[in-house]
Amino acid sequence: QVQLVESGGGLVQPGGSLRLSCAASGSIGINPMGWYRQVPGKPRGLVARIANDGTTMYADSVKGRFTVSRDNVKNTVFLQMNSLKPEDTAVYYCQLRKILGGTEYWGQGTQVTVSS
């Protein structure tokens, strides 16, 4: 069992930056990690994903503005968000998906609000 705890959300003005962190209670190992976001009334959508070898992928809407990274020693994943826009407002969730078996683990989410 892995527990994920997100932090770093908050209120920021358009054009500002935030850095989200996701700390795992156990080893994240070789498993891919992802960041998702959700707004009320819409399904949760992928923001960014990072594999154990550092390979990354991003949603088109955040390419060039967001950067995902991981620290396998500290079992933590980060999401650096720059040039934030009001449409980035959402609850952001961290996900770990086990390579073996496909079990998914989710954090409780952290609210990001982009508003002037």
DSSP file (Angstrom, degrees, kcal/mol; ACC not computed):
  #  RESIDUE AA STRUCTURE BP1 BP2  ACC     N-H-->O    O-->H-N    N-H-->O    O-->H-N    TCO  KAPPA ALPHA  PHI   PSI    X-CA   Y-CA   Z-CA
    1    1 A Q              0   0    0      0, 0.0     2,-0.4     0, 0.0   104,-0.0   0.000 360.0 360.0 360.0 133.5    0.0    0.0    0.0
    2    2 A V        -     0   0    0     94,-0.1     2,-0.5    23,-0.1   104,-0.1  -0.969 360.0-156.8-120.8 133.1    1.3    3.4   -1.0
    3    3 A Q        -     0   0    0     -2,-0.4    22,-2.3   102,-0.1     2,-0.4  -0.931   7.8-160.1-109.7 136.0    0.0    6.7    0.4
    4    4 A L  E     -A   24   0A   0    102,-0.5   104,-0.5    -2,-0.5     2,-0.5  -0.941   4.7-169.1-117.3 133.7    0.5    9.9   -1.6
    5    5 A V  E     -A   23   0A   0     18,-2.1    18,-2.5    -2,-0.4     2,-0.2  -0.966   7.3-157.7-127.5 116.7    0.3   13.4   -0.1
    6    6 A E  E     +A   22   0A   0     -2,-0.5     2,-0.3    16,-0.2    16,-0.2  -0.587  17.7 166.1 -88.7 152.9    0.2   16.4   -2.4
    7    7 A S  E     +A   21   0A   0     14,-2.1    14,-2.6    -2,-0.2   103,-0.1  -0.968  40.0  68.9-154.2 166.4    1.2   19.9   -1.2
    8    8 A G        +     0   0    0     -2,-0.3    11,-0.3     1,-0.3    14,-0.0   0.361  62.1 132.1 105.0  -5.2    2.0   23.3   -2.7
    9    9 A G        +     0   0    0     12,-0.1     2,-0.3     9,-0.1    -1,-0.3  -0.175  22.6 116.1 -72.3 172.9   -1.3   24.4   -4.0
   10   10 A G  E     -d  112   0B   0    101,-0.9   103,-2.9   100,-0.1     2,-0.5  -0.988  62.5 -44.8 161.2-165.2   -2.9   27.8   -3.4
   11   11 A L  E     +d  113   0B   0     -2,-0.3     2,-0.3   101,-0.2   103,-0.2  -0.851  54.0 167.5-101.1 130.9   -4.0   31.0   -4.9
   12   12 A V  E     -d  114   0B   0    101,-2.6   103,-2.1    -2,-0.5     3,-0.1  -0.986  33.4-112.8-142.3 150.4   -1.8   32.7   -7.5
   13   13 A Q    >   -     0   0    0     -2,-0.3     3,-2.3   101,-0.2    71,-0.2  -0.459  50.7 -81.1 -78.7 154.8   -2.3   35.5  -10.0
   14   14 A P  T 3  S+     0   0    0      0, 0.0    71,-0.2     0, 0.0    -1,-0.1  -0.291 121.0  27.9 -53.9 137.4   -2.3   34.9  -13.7
   15   15 A G  T 3  S+     0   0    0     69,-3.3    68,-0.6     1,-0.3    70,-0.1   0.281 100.2 117.7  90.6 -10.2    1.3   34.6  -15.0
   16   16 A G    <   -     0   0    0     -3,-2.3    68,-2.3    68,-0.2     2,-0.3  -0.088  56.6-122.9 -82.4-175.6    2.5   33.4  -11.6
   17   17 A S        -     0   0    0     65,-0.2     2,-0.3    66,-0.2    65,-0.2  -0.931  20.3-179.0-132.0 152.0    4.1   30.1  -10.6
   18   18 A L  E     - B   0  81A   0     63,-2.1    63,-3.3    -2,-0.3     2,-0.5  -0.981  16.0-147.1-142.9 152.8    3.5   27.3   -8.2
   19   19 A R  E     - B   0  80A   0    -11,-0.3     2,-0.3    -2,-0.3    61,-0.2  -0.968  14.9-159.6-124.1 116.3    5.4   24.1   -7.4
   20   20 A L  E     - B   0  79A   0     59,-2.7    59,-2.2    -2,-0.5     2,-0.4  -0.689   5.1-161.5 -91.7 146.0    3.4   21.1   -6.4
   21   21 A S  E     -AB   7  78A   0    -14,-2.6   -14,-2.1    -2,-0.3     2,-0.4  -0.945   8.4-164.3-124.6 149.4    5.0   18.2   -4.5
   22   22 A C  E     -AB   6  77A   0     55,-2.2    55,-2.2    -2,-0.4     2,-0.5  -0.939  10.1-164.9-134.1 110.6    3.8   14.7   -4.0
   23   23 A A  E     -AB   5  76A   0    -18,-2.5   -18,-2.1    -2,-0.4     2,-0.3  -0.838   8.0-148.5-100.8 129.7    5.4   12.7   -1.3
   24   24 A A  E     -A    4   0A   0     51,-2.6   -20,-0.2    -2,-0.5     4,-0.1  -0.736  12.8-141.1 -97.4 144.5    5.0    8.9   -1.2
   25   25 A S  S    S+     0   0    0    -22,-2.3     2,-0.2    -2,-0.3    -1,-0.1   0.739  88.2  21.1 -74.4 -22.6    4.9    6.9    2.1
   26   26 A G  S    S-     0   0    0    -23,-0.3     2,-0.2     1,-0.1    -2,-0.1  -0.604 109.8 -51.2-129.3-167.7    6.9    4.1    0.4
   27   27 A S        -     0   0    0     -2,-0.2     3,-0.1     1,-0.2    -2,-0.1  -0.475  31.0-157.5 -71.7 134.6    9.2    3.6   -2.5
   28   28 A I    >   +     0   0    0     44,-0.3     3,-1.7    -2,-0.2    -1,-0.2   0.608  35.6 175.2 -83.0 -11.8    7.9    4.9   -5.8
   29   29 A G  T 3   -     0   0    0      1,-0.2    -1,-0.2    43,-0.2    46,-0.0  -0.076  59.1 -29.3  52.2-135.5   10.4    2.5   -7.3
   30   30 A I  T 3  S+     0   0    0     -3,-0.1    22,-0.6     2,-0.1    -1,-0.2   0.285 102.2 123.8 -98.1   8.6   10.3    2.1  -11.1
   31   31 A N    <   -     0   0    0     -3,-1.7    67,-0.1    20,-0.1     2,-0.1  -0.426  66.6-111.0 -76.5 143.3    6.7    3.0  -11.4
   32   32 A P        -     0   0    0      0, 0.0    65,-1.8     0, 0.0     2,-0.4  -0.425  31.3-152.0 -68.6 147.3    5.5    5.8  -13.6
   33   33 A M  E     -FE  50  96B   0     17,-2.6    17,-3.0    63,-0.2     2,-0.3  -0.921  13.1-171.5-121.5 146.6    4.1    8.8  -11.7
   34   34 A G  E     -FE  49  95B   0     61,-2.7    61,-2.8    -2,-0.4     2,-0.4  -0.951  20.4-142.8-139.0 158.2    1.5   11.2  -13.0
   35   35 A W  E     +FE  48  94B   0     13,-3.1    12,-3.2    -2,-0.3    13,-1.7  -0.981  25.4 177.2-116.3 132.3   -0.3   14.5  -12.2
   36   36 A Y  E     -FE  46  93B   0     57,-2.9    57,-2.9    -2,-0.4     2,-0.3  -0.843  11.0-155.1-125.5 163.7   -3.9   14.9  -13.0
   37   37 A R  E     -FE  45  92B   0      8,-2.4     8,-2.8    -2,-0.3     2,-0.4  -0.986   5.6-168.3-142.2 156.1   -6.4   17.7  -12.5
   38   38 A Q  E     - E   0  91B   0     53,-1.9    53,-2.6    -2,-0.3     6,-0.1  -0.999   6.7-165.4-147.0 137.8  -10.1   18.0  -12.2
   39   39 A V    >   -     0   0    0     -2,-0.4     3,-2.1     4,-0.3    51,-0.1  -0.873  48.6 -78.1-115.4 155.3  -12.7   20.8  -12.2
   40   40 A P  T 3  S+     0   0    0      0, 0.0    -1,-0.1     0, 0.0     0, 0.0  -0.226 116.3  14.7 -55.6 134.3  -16.3   20.3  -10.9
   41   41 A G  T 3  S+     0   0    0      1,-0.2    -3,-0.0    -3,-0.0     0, 0.0   0.435 110.9  91.2  84.3  -0.4  -18.5   18.6  -13.5
   42   42 A K  S <  S-     0   0    0     -3,-2.1    -1,-0.2     3,-0.0    -3,-0.1  -0.910  79.4-103.2-125.9 154.9  -15.6   17.3  -15.6
   43   43 A P        -     0   0    0      0, 0.0    -4,-0.3     0, 0.0     2,-0.2  -0.337  45.7 -92.7 -71.9 156.8  -13.6   14.1  -15.6
   44   44 A R        -     0   0    0     -6,-0.1     2,-0.3    -8,-0.1    -6,-0.2  -0.499  49.1-160.3 -67.6 134.4  -10.1   14.0  -14.2
   45   45 A G  E     -F   37   0B   0     -8,-2.8    -8,-2.4    -2,-0.2     2,-0.2  -0.908  20.2-103.5-125.5 149.8   -7.6   14.6  -16.9
   46   46 A L  E     +F   36   0B   0     -2,-0.3   -10,-0.3   -10,-0.2     3,-0.1  -0.449  32.9 172.4 -69.5 134.4   -3.9   13.9  -17.3
   47   47 A V  E     -     0   0B   0    -12,-3.2    12,-2.5     1,-0.4     2,-0.3   0.774  65.5 -18.8-103.4 -50.2   -1.6   16.9  -16.9
   48   48 A A  E     -FG  35  58B   0    -13,-1.7   -13,-3.1    10,-0.2    -1,-0.4  -0.989  53.8-161.5-158.8 154.8    1.9   15.3  -17.0
   49   49 A R  E     -FG  34  57B   0      8,-2.3     8,-1.9    -2,-0.3     2,-0.4  -0.994   2.9-164.5-141.9 146.5    3.5   11.9  -16.5
   50   50 A I  E     -FG  33  56B   0    -17,-3.0   -17,-2.6    -2,-0.3     6,-0.2  -0.995   9.2-148.8-136.2 131.7    7.1   10.8  -15.8
   51   51 A A    >   -     0   0    0      4,-2.8     3,-1.7    -2,-0.4   -20,-0.1  -0.364  36.4-100.2 -87.2 172.3    8.6    7.4  -16.2
   52   52 A N  T 3  S+     0   0    0    -22,-0.6    20,-0.1     1,-0.3   -21,-0.1   0.816 123.2  55.5 -64.9 -29.4   11.4    6.0  -14.0
   53   53 A D  T 3  S-     0   0    0    -23,-0.1    -1,-0.3     2,-0.1     3,-0.1   0.410 124.0-103.0 -84.8   4.5   13.9    6.8  -16.7
   54   54 A G  S <  S+     0   0    0     -3,-1.7     2,-0.1     1,-0.3    -2,-0.1   0.389  70.0 150.0  92.7  -4.3   12.8   10.4  -16.8
   55   55 A T        -     0   0    0     -5,-0.1    -4,-2.8     1,-0.0    -1,-0.3  -0.432  27.9-165.2 -62.7 133.5   10.8   10.2  -19.9
   56   56 A T  E     -G   50   0B   0     -6,-0.2     2,-0.3    -2,-0.1    -6,-0.2  -0.839  18.3-170.8-123.0 157.6    8.0   12.8  -19.7
   57   57 A M  E     -G   49   0B   0     -8,-1.9    -8,-2.3    -2,-0.3     2,-0.3  -0.987  10.0-165.1-143.9 149.9    4.7   13.5  -21.4
   58   58 A Y  E     -G   48   0B   0     -2,-0.3   -10,-0.2   -10,-0.2     2,-0.1  -0.945  28.0-105.5-135.0 150.6    2.4   16.5  -21.1
   59   59 A A    >>  -     0   0    0    -12,-2.5     3,-1.8    -2,-0.3     4,-0.9  -0.495  39.5-117.1 -66.2 146.7   -1.1   17.5  -22.0
   60   60 A D  G >4 S+     0   0    0      1,-0.3     3,-0.5     2,-0.2    -1,-0.1   0.842 111.8  63.2 -56.7 -33.9   -1.0   20.0  -24.9
   61   61 A S  G 34 S+     0   0    0      1,-0.2    -1,-0.3     3,-0.0   -14,-0.0   0.663 111.6  34.6 -69.1 -15.7   -2.5   22.7  -22.8
   62   62 A V  G X> S+     0   0    0     -3,-1.8     3,-2.3   -15,-0.2     4,-2.2   0.458  81.8 128.4-118.1  -3.4    0.5   22.8  -20.4
   63   63 A K  T << S+     0   0    0     -4,-0.9     4,-0.1    -3,-0.5    -3,-0.0  -0.286  80.4  15.6 -57.6 134.6    3.4   22.1  -22.7
   64   64 A G  T 34 S+     0   0    0      2,-0.4    -1,-0.3     1,-0.1     3,-0.1   0.303 125.6  59.8  85.1 -10.3    6.1   24.7  -22.4
   65   65 A R  T <4 S+     0   0    0     -3,-2.3    17,-2.0     1,-0.2     2,-0.3   0.691  97.2  53.2-117.1 -34.6    4.7   25.9  -19.1
   66   66 A F  E  <  -C   81   0A   0     -4,-2.2    -2,-0.4    15,-0.2     2,-0.4  -0.795  58.6-167.1-108.1 148.1    4.7   22.9  -16.7
   67   67 A T  E     -C   80   0A   0     13,-2.4    13,-3.1    -2,-0.3     2,-0.4  -0.987   5.3-158.1-135.6 125.7    7.6   20.6  -15.8
   68   68 A V  E     +C   79   0A   0     -2,-0.4     2,-0.3    11,-0.2    11,-0.2  -0.818  19.6 165.9-101.1 141.9    7.3   17.3  -14.0
   69   69 A S  E     -C   78   0A   0      9,-1.7     9,-2.9    -2,-0.4     2,-0.3  -0.952  18.1-149.4-147.6 165.6   10.3   15.8  -12.2
   70   70 A R  E     -C   77   0A   0     -2,-0.3     2,-0.5     7,-0.2     7,-0.2  -0.989  10.3-155.5-141.8 150.1   10.9   13.0   -9.7
   71   71 A D  E  >> -C   76   0A   0      5,-3.1     5,-1.9    -2,-0.3     4,-0.8  -0.919   9.3-172.8-123.2 101.0   13.3   12.2   -6.9
   72   72 A N  T  45S+     0   0    0     -2,-0.5   -44,-0.3     1,-0.2   -43,-0.2   0.712  84.3  56.3 -71.3 -19.7   13.5    8.5   -6.4
   73   73 A V  T  45S+     0   0    0      1,-0.2    -1,-0.2     3,-0.1    -2,-0.0   0.906 117.1  33.7 -75.2 -42.8   15.7    8.8   -3.3
   74   74 A K  T  45S-     0   0    0      2,-0.1   -50,-0.2    -3,-0.1    -2,-0.2   0.431 105.2-128.9 -91.5   0.2   13.1   11.1   -1.5
   75   75 A N  T  <5 +     0   0    0     -4,-0.8   -51,-2.6     1,-0.2     2,-0.4   0.927  63.9 132.7  52.6  49.4   10.2    9.3   -3.2
   76   76 A T  E   < -BC  23  71A   0     -5,-1.9    -5,-3.1   -53,-0.2     2,-0.4  -0.979  43.7-158.7-135.1 143.2    8.7   12.6   -4.3
   77   77 A V  E     -BC  22  70A   0    -55,-2.2   -55,-2.2    -2,-0.4     2,-0.3  -0.940  13.9-158.9-120.5 145.2    7.3   13.9   -7.5
   78   78 A F  E     -BC  21  69A   0     -9,-2.9    -9,-1.7    -2,-0.4     2,-0.4  -0.866  13.7-161.1-124.2 154.8    7.1   17.6   -8.4
   79   79 A L  E     -BC  20  68A   0    -59,-2.2   -59,-2.7    -2,-0.3     2,-0.6  -0.892  10.3-161.5-135.2 106.9    5.1   19.7  -10.8
   80   80 A Q  E     -BC  19  67A   0    -13,-3.1   -13,-2.4    -2,-0.4     2,-0.6  -0.788  11.0-166.5 -87.4 121.8    6.6   23.1  -11.6
   81   81 A M  E     +BC  18  66A   0    -63,-3.3   -63,-2.1    -2,-0.6     2,-0.3  -0.941  10.6 173.8-117.8 116.4    3.9   25.3  -13.0
   82   82 A N        +     0   0    0    -17,-2.0   -65,-0.2    -2,-0.6   -66,-0.2  -0.751  59.2  23.0-116.1 164.1    4.8   28.6  -14.7
   83   83 A S  S    S-     0   0    0    -68,-0.6    -1,-0.2    -2,-0.3   -66,-0.2   0.903  84.8-159.7  49.0  48.9    2.8   31.2  -16.6
   84   84 A L        -     0   0    0    -68,-2.3   -69,-3.3    -3,-0.2   -68,-0.2  -0.263   8.2-158.9 -66.2 145.7   -0.3   30.0  -14.9
   85   85 A K    >   -     0   0    0    -71,-0.2     3,-2.3   -70,-0.1     4,-0.3  -0.834  31.9-109.4-120.8 156.7   -3.7   30.8  -16.5
   86   86 A P  G >  S+     0   0    0      0, 0.0     3,-1.8     0, 0.0    28,-0.4   0.844 117.5  63.1 -54.7 -33.2   -7.2   31.0  -15.0
   87   87 A E  G 3  S+     0   0    0      1,-0.3    -3,-0.0    26,-0.1    26,-0.0   0.564  88.6  69.7 -72.7  -5.5   -8.0   27.8  -16.9
   88   88 A D  G <  S+     0   0    0     -3,-2.3    -1,-0.3    26,-0.1     2,-0.2   0.537  70.7 120.3 -82.6  -7.1   -5.4   26.0  -14.9
   89   89 A T    <   +     0   0    0     -3,-1.8     2,-0.3    -4,-0.3    24,-0.2  -0.405  41.0 106.4 -60.9 124.9   -7.6   26.3  -11.8
   90   90 A A  E    S- H   0 112B   0     22,-1.9    22,-2.8    -2,-0.2     2,-0.6  -0.968  76.0 -79.8-177.5 172.3   -8.4   22.8  -10.6
   91   91 A V  E     -EH  38 111B   0    -53,-2.6   -53,-1.9    -2,-0.3     2,-0.5  -0.884  48.0-146.4 -90.6 127.5   -7.8   20.3   -7.9
   92   92 A Y  E     -EH  37 110B   0     18,-3.0    18,-2.0    -2,-0.6     2,-0.4  -0.836  14.6-166.5-103.0 131.2   -4.5   18.6   -8.8
   93   93 A Y  E     -E   36   0B   0    -57,-2.9   -57,-2.9    -2,-0.5     2,-0.4  -0.902  13.2-140.8-119.4 143.7   -3.9   14.9   -8.0
   94   94 A C  E     -E   35   0B   0     -2,-0.4    13,-1.8   -59,-0.2     2,-0.4  -0.810  21.7-166.5 -98.3 142.5   -0.8   12.8   -7.9
   95   95 A Q  E     -EI  34 106B   0    -61,-2.8   -61,-2.7    -2,-0.4     2,-0.4  -0.991  15.2-166.8-133.5 139.8   -1.0    9.2   -9.2
   96   96 A L  E     -EI  33 105B   0      9,-2.2     9,-2.7    -2,-0.4     2,-0.5  -0.995  10.3-165.8-118.4 130.9    1.3    6.2   -8.9
   97   97 A R  E     - I   0 104B   0    -65,-1.8     7,-0.2    -2,-0.4     2,-0.2  -0.962  20.1-129.6-120.0 117.6    0.5    3.3  -11.2
   98   98 A K     >  -     0   0    0      5,-3.0     4,-1.1    -2,-0.5   -70,-0.0  -0.428   5.0-148.9 -65.9 128.9    2.2    0.0  -10.5
   99   99 A I  T  4 S+     0   0    0     -2,-0.2     2,-0.8     1,-0.2    -1,-0.2   0.907  90.5  61.7 -62.2 -41.1    3.9   -1.5  -13.5
  100  100 A L  T  4 S-     0   0    0      1,-0.2     3,-0.4     3,-0.1    -1,-0.2  -0.789 128.2  -6.1 -90.2 109.1    3.2   -4.9  -12.1
  101  101 A G  T  4 S-     0   0    0     -2,-0.8    -1,-0.2     1,-0.2    -2,-0.1   0.054  95.0-110.9  99.4 -26.0   -0.6   -5.4  -11.8
  102  102 A G     <  +     0   0    0     -4,-1.1    -1,-0.2     1,-0.2    -3,-0.1   0.587  55.4 165.5  78.5   9.1   -1.6   -1.9  -12.8
  103  103 A T        -     0   0    0     -3,-0.4    -5,-3.0    -6,-0.1     2,-0.4  -0.363  24.9-145.5 -61.3 136.9   -2.9   -0.9   -9.4
  104  104 A E  E     -I   97   0B   0     -7,-0.2     2,-0.4    -9,-0.0    -7,-0.2  -0.861  12.4-165.8-108.6 140.8   -3.4    2.9   -9.1
  105  105 A Y  E     -I   96   0B   0     -9,-2.7    -9,-2.2    -2,-0.4     2,-0.3  -0.973   9.1-166.3-122.9 139.9   -2.8    5.0   -6.0
  106  106 A W  E     -I   95   0B   0     -2,-0.4  -102,-0.5   -11,-0.2   -11,-0.2  -0.925  14.2-132.6-126.7 148.7   -4.1    8.6   -5.7
  107  107 A G        -     0   0    0    -13,-1.8  -102,-0.2    -2,-0.3     3,-0.1  -0.286  35.3-103.5 -83.8-178.9   -3.4   11.4   -3.4
  108  108 A Q        -     0   0    0   -104,-0.5  -103,-0.1     1,-0.2   -15,-0.1   0.609  63.2-115.9 -85.0 -12.6   -6.1   13.5   -1.8
  109  109 A G        -     0   0    0    -15,-0.1     2,-0.4     1,-0.1   -16,-0.2   0.092  16.3-125.0  95.4 152.3   -5.6   16.4   -4.1
  110  110 A T  E     - H   0  92B   0    -18,-2.0   -18,-3.0  -103,-0.1     2,-0.3  -0.999  24.2-121.9-136.1 134.3   -4.4   20.0   -3.7
  111  111 A Q  E     - H   0  91B   0     -2,-0.4  -101,-0.9   -20,-0.2     2,-0.5  -0.575  22.7-170.7 -81.4 131.7   -6.4   23.0   -4.9
  112  112 A V  E     -dH  10  90B   0    -22,-2.8   -22,-1.9    -2,-0.3     2,-0.5  -0.989   4.6-175.7-119.3 123.5   -4.8   25.4   -7.4
  113  113 A T  E     -d   11   0B   0   -103,-2.9  -101,-2.6    -2,-0.5     2,-0.7  -0.979   8.5-167.3-123.4 123.3   -6.6   28.7   -8.1
  114  114 A V  E     +d   12   0B   0     -2,-0.5     2,-0.3   -28,-0.4  -101,-0.2  -0.924  34.6 131.0-111.6 109.3   -5.4   31.1  -10.6
  115  115 A S              0   0    0   -103,-2.1    -2,-0.1    -2,-0.7   -30,-0.0  -0.994 360.0 360.0-158.6 147.7   -7.2   34.4  -10.3
  116  116 A S              0   0    0     -2,-0.3  -103,-0.1  -103,-0.2    -1,-0.1   0.420 360.0 360.0 -92.8 360.0   -6.5   38.2  -10.1
